[in-house]
Amino acid sequence: MEKPQNGLKDGHVSELYEMTATELAEILRTKKASSVQITESVLNRIDHVEGKVHAYVTLNPESALDMAREADRKIAAGDARPLTGIPIAVKDNMCVKGQRTTCGSKILANFLPPYDATVIRLLRDEGMVILGSANMDEFAMGSSTETSYWGPTHNPWNTDLIPGGSSGGSVAAVAAGEAIVALGSDTGGSIRLPACFCGVTGIKPTYGAVSRYGLVAYASSLDQIGPISRDVSDLALLLNLICGHDPSDSTSVPREYPDFTAFLTKPVGGMTLGLPKEFFSKLENPDVERVISEARKVFEGLEVKFVDLSLPHLDYGIAAYYIIAPCEASSNLARYDGVKYGHRAENFTGMIDMYCRTRAEGFGPEVKRRIMLGTYALSAGYYDAYYLKAAKIRTLITSDFKSAFEKCDAVFCPTAPSPAFKIGEKIDDPIQMYLTDVFTIPVNMAGLPGIAIPGGFSMGGLPIGLQLIAPHFEEARLVQLSAAFQKETDHHLKRPQL
């Protein structure tokens, strides 16, 4: 096959692993390259840079090449779908039948799921190539991908820095060219934060838009699977694939979803973006302030209007989240007891001792911290004082957003309060680590869709993300706005030099 001529960057032909899924789909359609060639390009890239990045927990190159061969057969038979043959990484908390799924934890170090998560089945049905499971904060509890039992993932832009968390492996893989696209999960910012820190595009869909069946639970009322890509065109293709009702998930909402790719070219003139004063009053980093200000000018050039807003209960968001999420984690993680599956302590005397030793050995410090927080908040005499009040705050935050969307089409704000920080800088200071989520947590509390797109760079050359938040089930609005922004800017085209 002739060498593909798409994907020109800075005057040279890109390697296959550097291209977007949209570009590669056209290359596959026109037979300029095969899925096997694309997969081999990505696997070669993994061989070269994985030692620096550590994006993966489990890699399955032989299985991936088998999937690529099957994809090529589908393409040859005229049975291809939009993402057939495209290599994808999946976060290590999504069940892949027969492939080790650990949630970044020792307690599940050798767990082999007996079934596929619904999103994994959808990837298989599409003919996508699953490369392996990407590293993550243990049980998705973290903002930096440092709490993984398997060690931290490194930011491809500067390997001394964190990539963000908890979907740091998925995002770093896309940023580093170790995957074309990826799936992550977002409980309090776990897709959007790393997307911001690594200069890629990531969306947390509306709660209930994507099936959570087969997603290992952290906080069931907050967790949501979402796609990660280099640009919003690929994101739209992935949303088309994974959004939809699933009877296996009781929280999945039965409704129709639009073709998100139809919104990639819709004009945004006349739309209104809201500026919540509670977010902008917290901006203290000059790089973030500058990038957000420049991004606003881009939208104003597209004839988008801006309006000031107040979301008065946002200031309570982090406090309420760190009651609700640990309470749900305390309940969800009770199943890891050494009896049914997963790690079991070798030396113990009696069943209670086995429980205690298994959980002491199997869980890392951040998971233990959140289990203890949640167990305390749910205990007799404290439920009303903590969990009930946090639930009421959640309702008020949701109501604040509902009122805001009467004045604007979407909310415009930063994704994170600063660019990526050094590995080890905040890991021993939980409060500082938790405050990294200040702009992302309210989206999960209200169950809204939120997207992070590359907004610019710090003076030191680090990516800084812009966040847009829309009403429930208005992901199309986020695609429309993000696509218009990416047509006017080139931040999403820049790649780290590993």
C-alpha positions in Angstrom: 0.0 0.0 0.0 1.2 3.5 -0.7 2.4 5.7 2.2 -0.5 7.9 3.5 -0.3 11.5 2.6 -2.7 12.8 5.2 -1.9 14.4 8.5 0.6 17.1 7.4 2.2 18.7 10.4 4.8 21.4 10.0 5.5 20.5 6.4 6.2 16.8 6.9 4.0 13.7 6.6 2.9 12.4 10.1 3.6 8.9 11.2 0.4 6.9 11.4 0.4 7.0 15.2 0.3 10.8 15.1 -2.9 11.1 13.1 -6.5 11.4 14.3 -9.1 8.7 14.0 -10.9 10.9 11.4 -7.8 11.0 9.3 -7.0 7.3 9.7 -10.6 6.3 8.9 -10.2 8.1 5.5 -6.8 6.3 5.0 -8.4 3.0 5.7 -11.4 3.8 3.4 -9.1 4.6 0.5 -6.8 1.6 1.2 -3.7 3.8 1.7 -2.9 1.8 4.9 -4.3 -1.1 6.7 -5.5 -1.4 10.3 -2.5 -3.8 10.9 -0.1 -1.1 9.7 -1.8 1.5 11.9 -1.7 -0.8 14.9 1.9 -1.7 14.3 2.8 2.0 14.1 1.1 2.6 17.5 2.8 -0.5 19.0 6.2 0.6 17.8 5.5 4.0 19.4 4.7 2.3 22.6 7.9 0.4 22.5 9.8 3.6 22.1 8.2 5.8 24.7 6.3 3.7 27.2 9.4 3.5 29.4 9.2 7.3 29.9 5.4 7.7 30.1 4.1 4.5 31.8 0.6 4.9 30.3 -0.4 1.2 30.5 -0.9 -1.4 33.1 -1.7 -4.2 30.7 -0.7 -4.4 27.0 -2.0 -7.1 24.6 -0.1 -6.6 21.3 -1.0 -10.0 19.9 -4.7 -9.6 20.7 -4.6 -6.1 19.2 -3.0 -7.3 16.0 -5.7 -10.1 15.7 -8.4 -7.4 16.1 -6.6 -5.3 13.4 -6.6 -8.3 11.0 -10.3 -8.8 11.6 -10.9 -5.1 11.1 -9.1 -5.3 7.7 -11.3 -8.2 6.7 -14.4 -6.1 7.6 -13.1 -3.2 5.6 -12.3 -5.5 2.6 -15.8 -6.9 2.8 -17.4 -3.5 2.8 -18.6 -4.0 6.3 -16.6 -1.1 8.0 -18.1 1.3 10.5 -16.7 4.8 11.2 -14.1 3.7 13.7 -13.4 0.2 12.4 -9.7 -0.5 12.7 -8.8 2.4 15.0 -6.5 1.5 18.0 -7.9 2.5 21.4 -6.8 2.4 25.0 -9.3 1.7 27.8 -9.0 2.7 31.4 -8.0 -0.1 33.8 -11.5 0.0 35.5 -13.5 -1.2 32.6 -14.0 -5.0 32.4 -12.4 -6.6 29.3 -13.2 -10.3 29.2 -10.1 -12.4 29.9 -7.8 -9.3 30.2 -6.4 -8.3 33.5 -8.5 -5.4 35.0 -6.9 -4.1 38.2 -8.3 -0.6 38.9 -4.7 0.3 39.6 -4.9 -1.7 42.9 -3.0 -4.6 44.4 -6.3 -6.0 45.6 -7.3 -6.7 41.9 -3.8 -7.3 40.7 -4.7 -10.6 39.0 -8.4 -10.2 38.3 -9.6 -11.5 35.0 -13.2 -10.3 34.3 -15.5 -13.1 33.0 -17.5 -10.6 30.8 -17.1 -7.4 28.8 -18.3 -4.0 30.0 -21.0 -2.6 27.7 -18.7 0.0 26.3 -16.1 -2.7 25.5 -18.7 -4.7 23.6 -19.6 -1.6 21.6 -15.9 -1.2 20.7 -15.7 -4.8 19.6 -18.9 -4.5 17.6 -17.4 -1.4 15.9 -14.3 -3.3 15.0 -12.0 -1.1 17.0 -8.5 -2.4 18.1 -8.2 -2.6 21.9 -4.6 -2.1 22.8 -4.8 -2.7 26.5 -5.7 -1.2 29.9 -4.3 2.2 30.8 -2.9 3.2 34.2 -5.1 5.1 36.7 -5.2 6.3 40.3 -6.2 3.4 42.5 -10.0 2.8 42.2 -10.1 6.3 40.4 -9.3 8.0 43.7 -6.8 10.8 42.8 -6.1 13.8 40.6 -2.6 12.8 39.5 -2.3 9.1 38.7 0.2 8.8 41.5 -1.9 6.5 43.7 -1.7 3.5 41.3 -0.2 0.3 42.7 1.7 0.1 39.5 3.5 3.4 39.9 2.8 6.9 38.5 2.1 7.8 34.9 4.3 10.7 33.6 3.1 13.7 31.6 4.4 13.4 28.0 5.0 17.2 27.9 7.4 17.0 30.8 8.0 13.6 32.4 8.8 15.1 35.8 5.2 16.2 36.0 1.9 14.5 36.7 -0.5 13.9 33.8 -3.6 14.5 36.0 -5.9 11.9 37.2 -7.5 9.6 37.6 -7.6 8.7 33.9 -4.0 9.8 33.5 -2.9 6.7 31.6 -5.7 7.0 29.0 -4.9 10.6 28.4 -1.1 10.3 28.4 -1.4 7.4 25.9 -3.4 9.7 23.5 -1.0 12.7 24.0 2.1 10.6 23.5 0.8 8.7 20.4 0.5 5.4 22.3 -3.2 5.3 21.3 -5.2 7.1 18.7 -8.2 7.6 21.1 -9.1 6.3 24.6 -11.9 5.8 27.1 -11.7 7.1 30.6 -14.0 7.6 33.5 -14.9 10.8 35.3 -16.1 11.0 38.9 -14.9 14.5 39.9 -12.9 15.6 36.9 -10.9 12.4 36.1 -11.2 12.8 32.3 -11.1 16.6 32.1 -8.2 17.3 34.4 -5.7 15.0 32.6 -7.0 16.2 29.2 -6.2 19.8 30.4 -2.7 18.9 31.7 -1.8 16.8 28.6 -3.2 19.0 25.9 -5.9 16.8 24.5 -9.7 16.8 24.3 -11.9 14.9 26.8 -15.6 14.9 27.7 -17.6 13.8 30.6 -21.1 13.0 29.2 -24.3 13.6 31.1 -24.8 11.1 33.9 -26.9 8.3 32.4 -25.9 8.9 28.7 -23.2 6.2 28.6 -23.7 2.7 30.2 -21.7 2.1 33.4 -22.3 -1.7 33.2 -18.9 -3.3 33.7 -17.3 -0.1 35.0 -15.8 -1.0 38.4 -17.6 1.4 40.7 -16.0 4.1 42.8 -19.0 6.4 43.5 -22.0 5.1 41.6 -24.0 8.4 41.5 -21.0 10.3 40.1 -19.0 7.9 37.8 -19.4 8.4 34.1 -17.4 6.9 31.2 -16.3 9.3 28.5 -14.0 9.5 25.4 -10.6 11.1 25.0 -9.1 12.2 21.7 -6.8 14.7 20.1 -9.6 16.8 18.6 -13.3 17.2 18.9 -14.0 15.5 15.5 -12.8 12.2 17.0 -14.7 12.9 20.2 -17.9 13.2 18.2 -17.4 9.8 16.5 -16.8 8.2 19.9 -19.9 9.8 21.4 -21.9 8.4 18.5 -20.6 5.0 19.4 -21.0 4.9 23.2 -24.0 7.1 24.0 -27.2 5.1 24.3 -29.6 3.2 26.5 -28.4 0.0 28.1 -31.0 -2.2 30.0 -28.1 -3.7 32.0 -27.5 -0.3 33.7 -30.4 0.9 35.8 -29.1 4.5 35.7 -28.9 4.5 31.8 -31.5 6.9 30.4 -33.7 5.7 27.6 -33.6 8.5 25.0 -32.4 9.2 21.4 -29.1 10.8 20.8 -28.2 13.0 17.7 -25.4 12.4 15.2 -22.8 14.4 17.0 -20.7 14.8 13.9 -23.5 16.9 12.4 -22.6 19.6 15.0 -18.9 19.9 14.0 -19.7 22.5 11.3 -22.6 24.4 12.8 -21.9 28.1 13.4 -21.9 29.4 16.9 -22.6 33.1 16.3 -25.3 34.4 18.6 -24.7 31.7 21.2 -24.1 32.9 24.8 -21.5 31.6 27.3 -21.8 32.2 31.0 -19.0 33.4 33.2 -19.5 32.2 36.8 -18.0 34.7 39.2 -17.4 31.9 41.8 -15.0 30.2 39.4 -13.2 33.3 38.1 -12.7 34.7 41.6 -10.5 31.6 42.3 -8.2 32.3 39.4 -4.8 33.0 40.8 -2.4 31.5 38.2 -1.3 34.2 35.7 -0.8 31.6 32.9 -4.4 30.2 33.3 -5.8 33.7 33.5 -4.1 34.7 30.3 -5.1 31.6 28.4 -8.7 31.8 29.5 -8.8 35.5 28.5 -7.3 34.7 25.0 -9.8 31.9 24.6 -12.7 34.3 25.4 -11.4 36.6 22.6 -11.5 33.7 20.1 -15.2 33.1 20.9 -16.0 36.8 20.8 -14.4 36.8 17.3 -16.9 34.1 16.4 -19.7 36.4 17.6 -20.4 34.5 20.8 -21.8 36.6 23.6 -20.7 36.4 27.2 -22.8 37.0 30.3 -21.8 37.2 34.0 -23.4 34.5 36.2 -23.5 33.5 39.9 -23.6 29.9 41.0 -23.8 30.7 44.7 -23.4 27.2 46.1 -20.3 26.2 44.1 -18.1 27.1 47.1 -19.5 24.1 49.0 -19.0 21.7 46.1 -15.6 20.2 47.1 -16.7 19.7 50.7 -20.0 18.0 49.7 -18.2 15.9 47.1 -15.7 14.6 49.6 -18.6 13.4 51.7 -20.7 11.8 49.0 -18.0 10.1 47.0 -16.2 8.5 50.0 -19.6 7.3 51.4 -20.4 5.6 48.1 -16.8 4.2 47.9 -17.1 2.8 51.4 -20.1 0.8 50.3 -18.8 -0.1 46.9 -15.4 -1.3 48.1 -16.8 -3.5 50.9 -16.9 -6.4 48.3 -13.1 -6.6 48.3 -12.7 -8.8 51.3 -10.5 -11.7 50.2 -13.5 -14.1 50.0 -14.9 -13.9 46.5 -12.1 -12.8 44.3 -9.0 -10.6 44.2 -6.1 -10.5 46.7 -6.3 -12.5 49.9 -3.8 -12.3 52.7 -1.7 -15.4 53.1 -1.3 -15.4 56.9 -4.3 -14.9 59.2 -6.1 -16.4 62.1 -9.9 -16.5 61.6 -12.2 -14.8 59.2 -12.2 -11.3 60.7 -8.4 -11.2 60.8 -8.4 -12.3 57.1 -10.7 -9.4 56.2 -8.5 -6.9 58.0 -5.2 -8.2 56.7 -6.5 -8.5 53.1 -7.8 -5.0 53.0 -4.7 -3.6 54.8 -2.4 -5.2 52.3 -4.6 -4.7 49.2 -5.6 -1.0 49.4 -3.2 1.9 49.2 -3.3 4.9 51.6 -5.6 7.2 49.5 -8.2 4.4 49.1 -8.0 3.6 52.9 -8.4 7.4 53.6 -11.6 7.6 51.6 -13.1 4.4 52.9 -12.6 5.6 56.5 -14.0 9.0 55.6 -17.1 7.4 54.1 -17.6 4.8 56.8 -17.4 7.6 59.5 -19.9 9.8 57.6 -22.4 7.0 57.2 -22.1 5.7 60.8 -24.9 6.0 63.3 -25.4 9.6 64.5 -23.4 11.2 61.7 -25.4 10.4 58.6 -27.7 13.4 59.0 -24.8 15.7 59.9 -22.7 14.8 56.9 -24.2 12.7 54.1 -27.7 14.3 54.3 -26.3 17.8 54.3 -24.0 17.0 51.4 -26.9 15.6 49.4 -28.9 18.8 50.0 -25.9 20.9 48.8 -25.8 18.7 45.7 -29.4 19.6 45.0 -28.7 23.3 45.4 -25.7 23.1 43.0 -27.9 21.4 40.4 -30.5 24.1 40.9 -27.9 26.9 40.5 -26.8 25.4 37.1 -30.4 25.1 36.0 -31.0 28.8 36.7 -27.7 29.7 34.9 -28.7 27.9 31.7 -31.8 30.1 31.5 -29.3 32.9 30.7 -26.7 31.1 28.6 -26.2 28.1 26.3 -23.1 26.9 28.1 -20.8 27.8 31.0 -17.2 28.9 30.1 -14.4 28.5 32.7 -11.0 27.0 33.4 -10.5 23.2 33.8 -7.8 23.4 36.5 -6.4 26.2 38.7 -2.8 25.7 37.4 -0.8 23.8 34.8 0.5 20.3 35.7 2.6 20.1 38.8 5.6 17.9 39.8 5.2 14.3 40.7 5.4 14.1 44.5 4.5 17.7 45.0 1.0 17.3 46.4 0.7 13.5 47.1 1.3 14.0 50.9 -1.1 16.9 51.1 -4.6 15.6 50.5 -6.3 19.0 50.8 -4.1 20.6 48.2 -4.6 17.6 45.9 -8.4 17.7 46.4 -8.4 21.5 45.5 -7.1 20.6 42.0 -10.7 19.5 41.3 -12.3 22.8 42.2 -13.5 23.6 38.7 -14.5 20.1 37.7 -16.4 18.6 40.7 -19.6 20.7 40.4 -20.2 19.2 36.9 -20.3 15.7 38.4 -22.4 16.8 41.4 -25.1 18.1 39.0 -24.7 15.2 36.5 -24.0 17.6 33.6 -21.9 17.2 30.5 -18.5 19.0 30.6 -15.7 19.1 28.0 -12.0 20.1 28.4 -10.3 21.3 25.2 -6.7 22.6 24.8 -6.9 26.4 25.4 -3.3 27.4 25.1 0.1 27.0 26.9 1.8 28.4 29.9 5.0 30.5 29.5 6.9 27.3 30.3 5.2 25.5 27.4 2.7 23.4 29.4 -0.8 22.8 28.1 -3.7 24.7 29.8 -7.3 23.6 29.3 -10.5 25.4 28.7 -13.8 23.9 30.1 -17.3 24.2 28.7 -20.4 23.0 30.6 -23.8 22.4 29.1 -27.3 21.5 30.3 -28.2 17.8 30.7 -28.0 15.8 27.4 -26.6 18.8 25.4 -23.3 17.2 24.5 -24.0 18.3 20.9 -23.8 21.9 22.1 -20.3 21.3 23.5 -19.2 19.6 20.3 -20.5 22.6 18.3 -18.7 25.2 20.5 -15.4 23.2 20.8 -15.3 22.5 17.0 -15.7 26.2 16.3 -12.9 27.0 18.7 -10.5 24.4 17.3 -11.1 25.7 13.8 -9.7 29.0 14.9 -6.8 27.7 17.0 -4.0 25.2 16.7 -3.4 24.3 20.3 -4.8 20.8 19.8 -2.4 20.2 16.9 0.7 20.6 19.0 2.4 17.4 20.2 4.9 16.8 23.0 8.5 16.0 22.0 9.3 12.8 23.8 
